[in-house]
Amino acid sequence: MNRLCILVGTTVGGYAGWALPDYFGAGFGWCFVVSSLGSLVGVWAGWKFARRFP
């Protein structure tokens, strides 16, 4: 369950991190950087979610 929550969190965080700067017209580099940060936040959120609901 832990791995599944982290996978979902990474996917959602990465997509949201890419879509936000792309909406404002940022280039590929900024989209990549913000997507990476979104993925890191998604890993953390998925891990916290999996710990709370075993």
C-alpha positions in Angstrom: 0.0 0.0 0.0 2.9 2.3 0.8 4.4 2.0 -2.7 1.0 2.5 -4.4 0.3 5.7 -2.4 3.8 7.0 -3.3 3.3 6.2 -7.0 0.0 8.0 -7.1 1.4 11.0 -5.2 4.4 11.2 -7.5 2.2 11.0 -10.6 -0.3 13.6 -9.4 2.4 16.0 -8.0 4.5 15.7 -11.2 1.6 16.4 -13.5 0.4 19.4 -11.4 3.9 20.7 -11.2 4.2 20.5 -15.0 0.7 22.0 -15.7 1.0 25.0 -13.5 4.0 26.7 -15.2 2.8 25.5 -18.6 -0.5 27.3 -18.0 1.5 30.6 -17.5 3.6 30.0 -20.6 6.9 29.1 -19.0 9.5 27.2 -21.0 10.5 23.5 -20.8 13.2 24.1 -18.2 10.9 25.7 -15.7 8.2 23.1 -16.3 10.8 20.4 -15.6 12.0 22.0 -12.4 8.6 22.6 -11.0 7.5 19.1 -12.0 10.4 17.7 -10.1 9.5 19.6 -7.0 5.9 18.5 -7.4 7.0 14.9 -7.6 9.0 15.3 -4.4 5.9 16.8 -2.7 3.9 13.9 -4.1 6.3 11.3 -2.6 6.0 13.0 0.8 2.2 13.3 0.6 1.8 9.7 -0.5 4.1 8.4 2.2 2.2 10.4 4.9 -1.1 9.2 3.6 0.0 5.6 3.6 1.2 5.9 7.2 -2.0 7.4 8.4 -4.3 4.8 6.8 -2.7 1.4 7.1 
